């Protein structure tokens, strides 16, 4: 007779205990690192290293900026400063156009109101003239 397999039976996993060990190790290290990173001494040490790196790289950064400016000039391409200046000028032009658009809208509105007032005044005159003719 064939054996009936029990589908509810749990299959033995030899790595399950290792996974549990890994998870508990990661949790402990995570808590330790969070505690270490949230201290004032860590912030000061990180700031000191960043200051040192920035001051050490300053001459290289300056040389790179100079060579990049020369390369852009030789290729007839705008620099970052020139593009920023153009963007600022375009923004100013756009703001002026918006202001002009608002003024034109106000003028058109005033002209429409004036025309309605003139039409309202002219209507009784037309009615009187029509009665005189008729």
MDTraj code that builds the backbone (N, CA, C; nanometers):
import mdtraj as md
import numpy as np

residues = "UNK UNK UNK UNK UNK UNK UNK UNK UNK UNK UNK UNK UNK UNK UNK UNK UNK UNK UNK UNK UNK UNK UNK UNK UNK UNK UNK UNK UNK UNK UNK UNK UNK UNK UNK UNK UNK UNK UNK UNK UNK UNK UNK UNK UNK UNK UNK UNK UNK UNK UNK UNK UNK UNK UNK UNK UNK UNK UNK UNK UNK UNK UNK UNK UNK UNK UNK UNK UNK UNK UNK UNK UNK UNK UNK UNK UNK UNK UNK UNK UNK UNK UNK UNK UNK UNK UNK UNK UNK UNK UNK UNK UNK UNK UNK UNK UNK UNK UNK UNK UNK UNK UNK UNK UNK UNK UNK UNK UNK UNK UNK UNK UNK UNK UNK UNK UNK UNK UNK UNK UNK UNK UNK UNK UNK UNK UNK UNK UNK UNK UNK UNK UNK UNK".split()
xyz = np.array([
    [0.0811, -0.1161, 0.0000],
    [0.0000, 0.0000, 0.0000],
    [0.0873, 0.1249, 0.0000],
    [0.0507, 0.2255, -0.0820],
    [0.1329, 0.3462, -0.0842],
    [0.1129, 0.4281, 0.0442],
    [0.2198, 0.4954, 0.0802],
    [0.2141, 0.5772, 0.2021],
    [0.1414, 0.7078, 0.1736],
    [0.0621, 0.7527, 0.2667],
    [-0.0110, 0.8790, 0.2543],
    [0.0769, 0.9877, 0.3171],
    [0.1033, 1.0907, 0.2374],
    [0.1882, 1.1998, 0.2859],
    [0.1028, 1.3009, 0.3621],
    [0.1545, 1.3451, 0.4707],
    [0.0857, 1.4462, 0.5496],
    [0.1324, 1.5834, 0.5014],
    [0.0404, 1.6587, 0.4412],
    [0.0772, 1.7875, 0.3840],
    [0.0992, 1.8930, 0.4903],
    [0.0485, 1.8705, 0.6074],
    [0.0634, 1.9665, 0.7156],
    [0.1961, 1.9505, 0.7888],
    [0.2694, 1.8491, 0.7560],
    [0.3967, 1.8242, 0.8244],
    [0.4972, 1.9309, 0.7826],
    [0.5705, 1.9839, 0.8798],
    [0.6685, 2.0886, 0.8542],
    [0.7984, 2.0235, 0.8071],
    [0.8524, 2.0785, 0.6989],
    [0.9759, 2.0261, 0.6435],
    [1.0920, 2.0836, 0.7243],
    [1.1868, 2.0013, 0.7571],
    [1.3027, 2.0447, 0.8343],
    [1.3916, 2.1332, 0.7475],
    [1.4232, 2.2526, 0.8001],
    [1.5106, 2.3467, 0.7298],
    [1.6376, 2.3628, 0.8120],
    [1.7519, 2.3145, 0.7607],
    [1.8753, 2.3213, 0.8399],
    [1.9281, 2.4646, 0.8556],
    [1.8824, 2.5569, 0.7725],
    [1.9334, 2.6939, 0.7781],
    [1.8450, 2.7877, 0.8609],
    [1.7355, 2.7378, 0.9129],
    [1.6451, 2.8218, 0.9889],
    [1.7125, 2.8795, 1.1131],
    [1.7894, 2.8019, 1.1809],
    [1.8574, 2.8524, 1.3009],
    [1.9618, 2.9576, 1.2627],
    [2.0282, 2.9392, 1.1476],
    [2.1248, 3.0391, 1.1014],
    [2.0548, 3.1705, 1.0633],
    [1.9364, 3.1611, 1.0042],
    [1.8608, 3.2813, 0.9721],
    [1.8225, 3.3575, 1.0992],
    [1.7805, 3.2846, 1.1989],
    [1.7467, 3.3479, 1.3263],
    [1.8673, 3.4154, 1.3888],
    [1.9824, 3.3491, 1.3812],
    [2.1054, 3.4066, 1.4339],
    [2.1423, 3.5337, 1.3573],
    [2.1290, 3.5286, 1.2258],
    [2.1578, 3.6455, 1.1429],
    [2.0655, 3.7618, 1.1769],
    [1.9364, 3.7343, 1.1905],
    [1.8393, 3.8398, 1.2207],
    [1.8668, 3.9037, 1.3561],
    [1.8979, 3.8236, 1.4557],
    [1.9259, 3.8807, 1.5885],
    [2.0558, 3.9615, 1.5857],
    [2.1555, 3.9161, 1.5084],
    [2.2818, 3.9906, 1.4942],
    [2.2558, 4.1257, 1.4279],
    [2.1770, 4.1262, 1.3208],
    [2.1467, 4.2514, 1.2509],
    [2.0678, 4.3475, 1.3393],
    [1.9746, 4.2964, 1.4175],
    [1.8998, 4.3825, 1.5087],
    [1.9911, 4.4456, 1.6127],
    [2.0802, 4.3647, 1.6702],
    [2.1719, 4.4169, 1.7725],
    [2.2667, 4.5202, 1.7128],
    [2.3208, 4.4927, 1.5955],
    [2.4126, 4.5878, 1.5314],
    [2.3397, 4.7160, 1.4918],
    [2.2169, 4.7035, 1.4469],
    [2.1386, 4.8203, 1.4090],
    [2.1169, 4.9116, 1.5292],
    [2.0784, 4.8538, 1.6426],
    [2.0578, 4.9330, 1.7640],
    [2.1873, 4.9988, 1.8084],
    [2.2984, 4.9246, 1.8017],
    [2.4272, 4.9788, 1.8429],
    [2.4688, 5.0942, 1.7530],
    [2.4517, 5.0790, 1.6221],
    [2.4911, 5.1841, 1.5288],
    [2.4035, 5.3081, 1.5446],
    [2.2759, 5.2912, 1.5683],
    [2.1878, 5.4054, 1.5884],
    [2.2301, 5.4824, 1.7124],
    [2.2623, 5.4114, 1.8182],
    [2.3076, 5.4770, 1.9408],
    [2.4399, 5.5493, 1.9190],
    [2.5309, 5.4892, 1.8421],
    [2.6618, 5.5507, 1.8185],
    [2.6501, 5.6737, 1.7288],
    [2.5658, 5.6666, 1.6303],
    [2.5537, 5.7764, 1.5352],
    [2.4819, 5.8969, 1.5974],
    [2.3965, 5.8753, 1.6924],
    [2.3197, 5.9834, 1.7530],
    [2.3916, 6.0507, 1.8690],
    [2.5227, 6.0417, 1.8742],
    [2.5982, 6.1073, 1.9808],
    [2.6652, 6.2334, 1.9281],
    [2.6961, 6.3244, 2.0194],
    [2.7613, 6.4500, 1.9831],
    [2.9044, 6.4251, 1.9369],
    [2.9728, 6.3292, 1.9974],
    [3.1115, 6.3022, 1.9583],
    [3.1193, 6.2499, 1.8154],
    [3.0215, 6.1686, 1.7748],
    [3.0191, 6.1194, 1.6374],
    [2.9980, 6.2352, 1.5403],
    [2.9074, 6.3271, 1.5746],
    [2.8819, 6.4422, 1.4881],
    [3.0065, 6.5286, 1.4753],
    [3.0786, 6.5489, 1.5857],
    [3.2008, 6.6288, 1.5806],
    [3.3093, 6.5600, 1.4977],
    [3.3244, 6.4297, 1.5142],
    [3.4254, 6.3562, 1.4378],
    [3.3925, 6.3585, 1.2890],
    [3.2670, 6.3400, 1.2560],
    [3.2267, 6.3434, 1.1152],
    [3.2483, 6.4831, 1.0569],
    [3.2153, 6.5857, 1.1338],
    [3.2371, 6.7225, 1.0879],
    [3.3844, 6.7529, 1.0662],
    [3.4694, 6.7039, 1.1564],
    [3.6133, 6.7269, 1.1413],
    [3.6669, 6.6575, 1.0162],
    [3.6227, 6.5342, 0.9917],
    [3.6673, 6.4630, 0.8712],
    [3.6189, 6.5340, 0.7451],
    [3.4960, 6.5829, 0.7473],
    [3.4420, 6.6536, 0.6311],
    [3.5189, 6.7829, 0.6060],
    [3.5489, 6.8570, 0.7122],
    [3.6276, 6.9796, 0.6968],
    [3.7642, 6.9502, 0.6372],
    [3.8282, 6.8448, 0.6854],
    [3.9604, 6.8081, 0.6346],
    [3.9519, 6.7712, 0.4869],
    [3.8523, 6.6918, 0.4506],
    [3.8383, 6.6500, 0.3100],
    [3.8113, 6.7696, 0.2194],
    [3.7268, 6.8596, 0.2651],
    [3.6959, 6.9766, 0.1831],
    [3.8162, 7.0691, 0.1683],
    [3.8906, 7.0883, 0.2763],
    [4.0082, 7.1755, 0.2668],
    [4.1186, 7.1097, 0.1843],
    [4.1296, 6.9777, 0.1905],
    [4.2312, 6.9080, 0.1123],
    [4.1969, 6.9081, -0.0365],
    [4.0681, 6.9054, -0.0685],
    [4.0288, 6.8986, -0.2096],
    [4.0111, 7.0367, -0.2725],
    [4.0194, 7.1436, -0.1948],
    [3.9974, 7.2789, -0.2476],
    [4.0917, 7.3146, -0.3621],
    [4.2230, 7.2892, -0.3523],
    [4.3102, 7.3249, -0.4656],
    [4.2755, 7.2479, -0.5935],
    [4.2390, 7.1216, -0.5778],
    [4.2020, 7.0421, -0.6951],
    [4.0715, 7.0930, -0.7554],
    [3.9788, 7.1296, -0.6687],
    [3.8503, 7.1814, -0.7162],
    [3.8701, 7.3135, -0.7906],
    [3.9564, 7.4006, -0.7381],
    [3.9847, 7.5282, -0.8057],
    [4.0487, 7.5060, -0.9422],
    [4.1454, 7.4146, -0.9476],
    [4.2114, 7.3855, -1.0756],
    [4.1117, 7.3266, -1.1752],
    [4.0225, 7.2403, -1.1272],
    [3.9215, 7.1808, -1.2146],
    [3.8258, 7.2876, -1.2669],
    [3.7856, 7.3808, -1.1809],
    [3.6957, 7.4872, -1.2248],
    [3.7612, 7.5760, -1.3293],
    [3.8891, 7.6074, -1.3107],
    [3.9600, 7.6909, -1.4082],
    [3.9724, 7.6201, -1.5428],
    [4.0093, 7.4930, -1.5382],
    [4.0248, 7.4196, -1.6642],
    [3.8896, 7.4007, -1.7325],
    [3.7832, 7.3808, -1.6540],
    [3.6497, 7.3657, -1.7122],
    [3.6051, 7.4969, -1.7764],
    [3.6333, 7.6099, -1.7120],
    [3.5970, 7.7400, -1.7691],
    [3.6711, 7.7626, -1.9012],
    [3.7989, 7.7256, -1.9058],
    [3.8747, 7.7408, -2.0305],
    [3.8196, 7.6508, -2.1395],
    [3.7869, 7.5268, -2.1033],
    [3.7330, 7.4334, -2.2029],
    [3.5988, 7.4831, -2.2559],
    [3.5125, 7.5319, -2.1672],
    [3.3830, 7.5834, -2.2114],
    [3.3995, 7.7051, -2.3016],
    [3.4958, 7.7905, -2.2674],
    [3.5199, 7.9090, -2.3491],
    [3.5704, 7.8689, -2.4875],
    [3.6602, 7.7720, -2.4946],
    [3.7124, 7.7288, -2.6242],
    [3.6056, 7.6614, -2.7081],
    [3.5097, 7.5958, -2.6428],
    [3.4021, 7.5290, -2.7163],
    [3.2818, 7.6208, -2.7409],
    [3.2950, 7.7467, -2.7003],
    [3.1875, 7.8456, -2.7151],
    [3.0595, 7.8014, -2.6448],
    [3.0758, 7.7456, -2.5264],
    [2.9625, 7.7032, -2.4453],
    [2.9524, 7.7928, -2.3224],
    [2.8320, 7.8160, -2.2731],
    [2.8171, 7.9030, -2.1555],
    [2.8585, 7.8316, -2.0268],
    [2.9058, 7.9098, -1.9328],
    [2.9415, 7.8540, -1.8021],
    [2.8164, 7.8476, -1.7144],
    [2.8301, 7.7889, -1.5982],
    [2.7184, 7.7782, -1.5052],
    [2.6705, 7.9175, -1.4631],
    [2.7642, 8.0077, -1.4394],
    [2.7277, 8.1430, -1.3987],
    [2.6520, 8.2154, -1.5096],
    [2.6953, 8.1963, -1.6342],
    [2.6284, 8.2612, -1.7461],
    [2.4865, 8.2070, -1.7644],
    [2.4700, 8.0763, -1.7478],
    [2.3365, 8.0172, -1.7595],
    [2.2472, 8.0675, -1.6459],
    [2.3020, 8.0784, -1.5261],
    [2.2243, 8.1292, -1.4125],
    [2.1844, 8.2748, -1.4356],
    [2.2750, 8.3547, -1.4906],
    [2.2438, 8.4947, -1.5187],
    [2.1333, 8.5043, -1.6241],
    [2.1413, 8.4202, -1.7270],
    [2.0356, 8.4196, -1.8294],
    [1.9015, 8.3772, -1.7699],
    [1.9036, 8.2773, -1.6846],
    [1.7796, 8.2312, -1.6212],
    [1.7176, 8.3434, -1.5382],
    [1.8011, 8.4188, -1.4679],
    [1.7508, 8.5304, -1.3886],
    [1.6907, 8.6390, -1.4784],
    [1.7576, 8.6667, -1.5890],
    [1.7052, 8.7675, -1.6811],
    [1.5730, 8.7213, -1.7425],
    [1.5643, 8.5930, -1.7801],
    [1.4389, 8.5411, -1.8352],
    [1.3274, 8.5493, -1.7317],
    [1.3604, 8.5243, -1.6079],
    [1.2603, 8.5339, -1.5015],
    [1.2100, 8.6769, -1.4893],
    [1.3027, 8.7730, -1.4968],
    [1.2617, 8.9140, -1.4905],
    [1.1732, 8.9519, -1.6088],
    [1.2088, 8.9052, -1.7279],
    [1.1278, 8.9335, -1.8472],
    [0.9896, 8.8704, -1.8316],
    [0.9853, 8.7485, -1.7807],
    [0.8572, 8.6805, -1.7620],
    [0.7697, 8.7553, -1.6616],
    [0.8293, 8.8060, -1.5544],
    [0.7529, 8.8826, -1.4556],
    [0.6987, 9.0112, -1.5167],
    [0.7793, 9.0786, -1.5985],
    [0.7331, 9.2007, -1.6644],
    [0.6194, 9.1711, -1.7617],
    [0.6310, 9.0601, -1.8345],
    [0.5229, 9.0223, -1.9263],
    [0.3946, 8.9919, -1.8494],
    [0.4066, 8.9267, -1.7350],
    [0.2884, 8.9002, -1.6527],
    [0.2250, 9.0310, -1.6060],
    [0.3091, 9.1278, -1.5664],
    [0.2577, 9.2579, -1.5239],
    [0.1865, 9.3283, -1.6396],
    [0.2467, 9.3243, -1.7587],
    [0.1839, 9.3854, -1.8752],
    [0.0521, 9.3165, -1.9093],
    [0.0479, 9.1862, -1.8978],
    [-0.0734, 9.1108, -1.9248],
    [-0.1843, 9.1527, -1.8284],
    [-0.1493, 9.1706, -1.7022],
    [-0.2482, 9.2141, -1.6035],
    [-0.2985, 9.3550, -1.6353],
    [-0.2077, 9.4436, -1.6778],
    [-0.2482, 9.5799, -1.7138],
    [-0.3412, 9.5792, -1.8348],
    [-0.3082, 9.4982, -1.9358],
    [-0.3938, 9.4894, -2.0553],
    [-0.5310, 9.4352, -2.0165],
    [-0.5356, 9.3363, -1.9283],
    [-0.6645, 9.2831, -1.8834],
    [-0.7464, 9.3906, -1.8134],
    [-0.6808, 9.4716, -1.7292],
    [-0.7527, 9.5803, -1.6605],
    [-0.8034, 9.6831, -1.7612],
    [-0.7194, 9.7173, -1.8604],
    [-0.7622, 9.8133, -1.9624],
    [-0.8806, 9.7604, -2.0425],
    [-0.8758, 9.6343, -2.0812],
    [-0.9862, 9.5753, -2.1564],
    [-1.1133, 9.5731, -2.0734],
    [-1.0996, 9.5417, -1.9457],
    [-1.2152, 9.5402, -1.8573],
    [-1.2736, 9.6811, -1.8435],
    [-1.1870, 9.7809, -1.8277],
    [-1.2333, 9.9195, -1.8167],
    [-1.3007, 9.9644, -1.9457],
    [-1.2437, 9.9257, -2.0598],
    [-1.3040, 9.9629, -2.1884],
    [-1.4405, 9.8972, -2.2046],
    [-1.4539, 9.7726, -2.1625],
    [-1.5828, 9.7035, -2.1734],
    [-1.6860, 9.7706, -2.0836],
    [-1.6456, 9.8089, -1.9631],
    [-1.7369, 9.8783, -1.8720],
    [-1.7790, 10.0122, -1.9301],
    [-1.6838, 10.0851, -1.9868],
    [-1.7125, 10.2144, -2.0487],
    [-1.8093, 10.1988, -2.1656],
    [-1.7880, 10.0971, -2.2461],
    [-1.8766, 10.0718, -2.3608],
    [-2.0164, 10.0377, -2.3134],
    [-2.0266, 9.9579, -2.2077],
    [-2.1599, 9.9249, -2.1550],
    [-2.2297, 10.0499, -2.1028],
    [-2.1533, 10.1364, -2.0348],
    [-2.2116, 10.2609, -1.9847],
    [-2.2600, 10.3484, -2.1010],
    [-2.1799, 10.3587, -2.2059],
    [-2.2180, 10.4398, -2.3223],
    [-2.3401, 10.3808, -2.3905],
    [-2.3436, 10.2471, -2.4026],
    [-2.4596, 10.1822, -2.4639],
    [-2.5845, 10.2036, -2.3797],
    [-2.5686, 10.1994, -2.2483],
    [-2.6841, 10.2199, -2.1596],
    [-2.7352, 10.3624, -2.1712],
    [-2.6467, 10.4607, -2.1857],
    [-2.6879, 10.6006, -2.2020],
    [-2.7486, 10.6239, -2.3403],
    [-2.6970, 10.5578, -2.4398],
    [-2.7440, 10.5781, -2.5766],
    [-2.8786, 10.5104, -2.6002],
    [-2.9127, 10.4081, -2.5253],
    [-3.0379, 10.3345, -2.5458],
    [-3.1606, 10.4230, -2.5266],
    [-3.1704, 10.5042, -2.4201],
    [-3.2894, 10.5915, -2.4082],
    [-3.2983, 10.6924, -2.5222],
    [-3.1845, 10.7445, -2.5679],
    [-3.1868, 10.8392, -2.6799],
    [-3.2413, 10.7722, -2.8045],
    [-3.2001, 10.6497, -2.8309],
    [-3.2489, 10.5769, -2.9486],
    [-3.3988, 10.5512, -2.9380],
    [-3.4407, 10.5180, -2.8162],
    [-3.5839, 10.4912, -2.7969],
    [-3.6649, 10.6182, -2.8224],
    [-3.6161, 10.7350, -2.7750],
    [-3.6869, 10.8613, -2.7971],
    [-3.6908, 10.8966, -2.9459],
    [-3.5757, 10.8746, -3.0125],
    [-3.5702, 10.9050, -3.1566],
    [-3.6631, 10.8132, -3.2335],
    [-3.6753, 10.6898, -3.1919],
    [-3.7631, 10.5949, -3.2605],
    [-3.9092, 10.6353, -3.2407],
    [-3.9457, 10.6906, -3.1222],
    [-4.0821, 10.7351, -3.0974],
    [-4.1153, 10.8582, -3.1813],
    [-4.0153, 10.9460, -3.1953],
    [-4.0381, 11.0655, -3.2750],
    [-4.0605, 11.0292, -3.4213],
    [-3.9901, 10.9312, -3.4698],
    [-4.0030, 10.8880, -3.6097],
    [-4.1346, 10.8134, -3.6326],
    [-4.1728, 10.7412, -3.5366],
    [-4.2853, 10.6513, -3.5526],
    [-4.4162, 10.7111, -3.5269],
])
top = md.Topology()
chain = top.add_chain()
for i, resn in enumerate(residues, 1):
    res = top.add_residue(resn, chain, resSeq=i)
    for name in ("N", "CA", "C"):
        top.add_atom(name, md.element.get_by_symbol(name[0]), res)
traj = md.Trajectory(xyz[None], top)
